[in-house]
Amino acid sequence: MDFPKQEITLYHKDTDNKVYVRYSLIASFRNTSIQNRNRTGVSSTDKALIRVFARDCNLDTYEVEKGDLIVNKRVNDEISYDKGLTELRNKYGESNTYKINSVDRFVFSEELDHIKLGAI
């Protein structure tokens, strides 16, 4: 199964060290805000659906949790712990930056193993 993929940047919030750890990943990225609004008549909470497949990025080489940040392209910015989302949205725009709302891990077989991220 092939999904269109692109480079994204994940900022994982390391609460122990009070920093964001940056990861560049290959992922399937889909803006779902218009699709959800058209289907239900109202806007859903998730604006983006992101799938990171094990065949593209080893699922054990990065951490991801609810509250982490995503930019839908590769960036190299260092961001502050307290104002990271604001800094990214000011630089890249609200339509390119997201906060992870849900994390689901799917383990079927090697080829289909992936993490699905819902983001707002």
Contacts in CASP RR format, 6 or more apart in sequence:
PFRMAT RR
TARGET T0000
AUTHOR 0000-0000-0000
METHOD contacts of the structure
MODEL  1
MDFPKQEITLYHKDTDNKVYVRYSLIASFRNTSIQNRNRTGVSSTDKALI
RVFARDCNLDTYEVEKGDLIVNKRVNDEISYDKGLTELRNKYGESNTYKI
NSVDRFVFSEELDHIKLGAI
1 112 0 8 1.000
3 28 0 8 1.000
3 51 0 8 1.000
3 53 0 8 1.000
4 28 0 8 1.000
5 26 0 8 1.000
5 27 0 8 1.000
5 28 0 8 1.000
5 29 0 8 1.000
5 56 0 8 1.000
6 26 0 8 1.000
6 27 0 8 1.000
6 29 0 8 1.000
6 72 0 8 1.000
6 73 0 8 1.000
7 24 0 8 1.000
7 25 0 8 1.000
7 26 0 8 1.000
7 27 0 8 1.000
7 73 0 8 1.000
7 74 0 8 1.000
8 24 0 8 1.000
8 25 0 8 1.000
8 26 0 8 1.000
8 27 0 8 1.000
8 29 0 8 1.000
8 50 0 8 1.000
8 70 0 8 1.000
8 71 0 8 1.000
8 72 0 8 1.000
8 73 0 8 1.000
8 74 0 8 1.000
9 22 0 8 1.000
9 23 0 8 1.000
9 24 0 8 1.000
9 25 0 8 1.000
9 70 0 8 1.000
9 71 0 8 1.000
9 73 0 8 1.000
9 74 0 8 1.000
9 75 0 8 1.000
10 22 0 8 1.000
10 23 0 8 1.000
10 24 0 8 1.000
10 25 0 8 1.000
10 62 0 8 1.000
10 64 0 8 1.000
10 68 0 8 1.000
10 69 0 8 1.000
10 70 0 8 1.000
11 20 0 8 1.000
11 21 0 8 1.000
11 22 0 8 1.000
11 23 0 8 1.000
11 68 0 8 1.000
11 69 0 8 1.000
11 70 0 8 1.000
11 71 0 8 1.000
11 79 0 8 1.000
11 84 0 8 1.000
11 88 0 8 1.000
12 20 0 8 1.000
12 21 0 8 1.000
12 22 0 8 1.000
12 23 0 8 1.000
12 62 0 8 1.000
12 63 0 8 1.000
12 64 0 8 1.000
12 65 0 8 1.000
12 68 0 8 1.000
13 20 0 8 1.000
13 65 0 8 1.000
13 67 0 8 1.000
13 68 0 8 1.000
13 69 0 8 1.000
13 81 0 8 1.000
14 20 0 8 1.000
14 21 0 8 1.000
18 81 0 8 1.000
19 81 0 8 1.000
20 69 0 8 1.000
20 78 0 8 1.000
20 79 0 8 1.000
20 81 0 8 1.000
20 84 0 8 1.000
21 63 0 8 1.000
22 76 0 8 1.000
22 77 0 8 1.000
22 78 0 8 1.000
23 61 0 8 1.000
23 62 0 8 1.000
24 74 0 8 1.000
25 52 0 8 1.000
25 56 0 8 1.000
25 57 0 8 1.000
25 62 0 8 1.000
26 52 0 8 1.000
26 53 0 8 1.000
26 56 0 8 1.000
26 57 0 8 1.000
27 50 0 8 1.000
27 51 0 8 1.000
27 52 0 8 1.000
27 53 0 8 1.000
27 56 0 8 1.000
27 57 0 8 1.000
28 50 0 8 1.000
28 51 0 8 1.000
28 52 0 8 1.000
28 53 0 8 1.000
29 48 0 8 1.000
29 49 0 8 1.000
29 50 0 8 1.000
29 72 0 8 1.000
30 48 0 8 1.000
30 49 0 8 1.000
30 50 0 8 1.000
31 47 0 8 1.000
31 48 0 8 1.000
31 95 0 8 1.000
32 44 0 8 1.000
32 46 0 8 1.000
32 47 0 8 1.000
32 48 0 8 1.000
32 49 0 8 1.000
33 43 0 8 1.000
33 44 0 8 1.000
33 46 0 8 1.000
33 47 0 8 1.000
33 48 0 8 1.000
36 43 0 8 1.000
36 44 0 8 1.000
36 46 0 8 1.000
37 43 0 8 1.000
37 44 0 8 1.000
45 101 0 8 1.000
45 120 0 8 1.000
46 101 0 8 1.000
46 102 0 8 1.000
46 118 0 8 1.000
46 119 0 8 1.000
46 120 0 8 1.000
47 98 0 8 1.000
47 119 0 8 1.000
47 120 0 8 1.000
48 70 0 8 1.000
48 72 0 8 1.000
48 98 0 8 1.000
48 117 0 8 1.000
48 118 0 8 1.000
48 119 0 8 1.000
49 116 0 8 1.000
49 117 0 8 1.000
49 118 0 8 1.000
49 119 0 8 1.000
50 70 0 8 1.000
50 116 0 8 1.000
50 117 0 8 1.000
50 118 0 8 1.000
50 119 0 8 1.000
51 114 0 8 1.000
51 115 0 8 1.000
51 116 0 8 1.000
51 117 0 8 1.000
52 59 0 8 1.000
52 64 0 8 1.000
52 114 0 8 1.000
52 115 0 8 1.000
52 117 0 8 1.000
53 112 0 8 1.000
53 113 0 8 1.000
53 114 0 8 1.000
54 110 0 8 1.000
54 111 0 8 1.000
54 113 0 8 1.000
54 114 0 8 1.000
55 110 0 8 1.000
55 111 0 8 1.000
55 113 0 8 1.000
59 105 0 8 1.000
59 113 0 8 1.000
59 114 0 8 1.000
59 115 0 8 1.000
64 100 0 8 1.000
64 103 0 8 1.000
64 115 0 8 1.000
64 117 0 8 1.000
65 100 0 8 1.000
65 103 0 8 1.000
66 100 0 8 1.000
66 101 0 8 1.000
66 102 0 8 1.000
66 103 0 8 1.000
67 99 0 8 1.000
67 100 0 8 1.000
67 101 0 8 1.000
68 99 0 8 1.000
68 100 0 8 1.000
69 79 0 8 1.000
69 84 0 8 1.000
69 85 0 8 1.000
69 88 0 8 1.000
69 97 0 8 1.000
69 98 0 8 1.000
69 99 0 8 1.000
69 100 0 8 1.000
70 97 0 8 1.000
70 98 0 8 1.000
70 99 0 8 1.000
70 100 0 8 1.000
70 117 0 8 1.000
70 119 0 8 1.000
71 88 0 8 1.000
71 92 0 8 1.000
71 96 0 8 1.000
71 97 0 8 1.000
71 98 0 8 1.000
72 96 0 8 1.000
72 97 0 8 1.000
72 98 0 8 1.000
73 92 0 8 1.000
73 96 0 8 1.000
75 88 0 8 1.000
75 92 0 8 1.000
77 87 0 8 1.000
77 88 0 8 1.000
77 91 0 8 1.000
79 87 0 8 1.000
79 88 0 8 1.000
80 87 0 8 1.000
85 97 0 8 1.000
85 99 0 8 1.000
88 97 0 8 1.000
89 97 0 8 1.000
98 119 0 8 1.000
98 120 0 8 1.000
99 119 0 8 1.000
99 120 0 8 1.000
100 117 0 8 1.000
100 118 0 8 1.000
100 119 0 8 1.000
101 118 0 8 1.000
101 119 0 8 1.000
101 120 0 8 1.000
102 116 0 8 1.000
102 117 0 8 1.000
102 118 0 8 1.000
103 115 0 8 1.000
103 116 0 8 1.000
103 117 0 8 1.000
103 118 0 8 1.000
104 115 0 8 1.000
104 116 0 8 1.000
104 117 0 8 1.000
105 115 0 8 1.000
105 116 0 8 1.000
106 112 0 8 1.000
106 113 0 8 1.000
106 114 0 8 1.000
106 115 0 8 1.000
106 116 0 8 1.000
107 113 0 8 1.000
END
